[in-house]
Amino acid sequence: MSTVAEIQEAIATLPAQERAELRHWLEAREEDGWDRQITADSAAGKLDFMTKQAEQAKRDGTLRPLP
C-alpha cells in the first residue's frame, strides 16, 4: 500500500487532464458517502426535526419556498 506522501507525489506528476479525472472521481466518492449518510440518518429518524420545523413554519405562515 502506498503512503499518503507517495500518493501526493504521484498526483503531482499527473498531467492536468488526469488530475481533473482524479478530482472528479474523488468528488463522486464523497457524494456517494454523503448520500449514504443522509439515507441512514433519515431512516434512523435523525432528520425528523426538519420536517417538524417545516410543518410548524407552514402553520405559522412563515414557511418560505426554496430559492
N, C-alpha and C positions, 0 to 999 in steps of 0.2 A: 504494500500500500504506500502511496506517495504521501509525503508530508505536505502541510499547507504551503510551506515555503517552496517546495518543489513544484507544486501546482501553480502557485503565483508566478514563478519563474517561467513555467511553460506557457502560461496565459500571456505573459509579457512579450513572448516571441511570436504569438499568433498574428497572422495578417488581420487587418481591420474587419474584413468580411467574416472571418471565422470567430473573432471576438464578438461580433454582433450576433452570430448564430448561438454562441455560448450564452450570451446575455439573455437572449430570448428563451433559451432552454431553461436557464435558472429562474427567470421570471415565471414561466409556466409552472415549474415545480412549486414555487412559492404560492402561486394562485391555487394550485391543487390542494396544497396543505391548508390554506385559508378556507377553501370550500369545505373540506372535510371537517375542520374545526367548527365552522358555523353550523353545519348539518348536525354534528354531535351535540353542540351546545343547545341548539333548537330542540332536538329530540329529548334532551335532559331537562328541558324547561327553563334553562338559564336565560332565555331571551323573552320569557313571558311578560316581564315587566314592561317591555317596549310596547307590546300590544295593549296592556292596561293603560299605559300613559297616553297612547294614541286614542284609545276609546274615551278616556277622560277628557282629553283635549277636544274631541269631537262633541261630547256632551256640553262642554263649556263654551263651544263655539270658537275655540282658539286654534283649531287644527288648520295648519297651512299645507297647501299642496307642495309636493316636491318640485324643485326648480327644473 
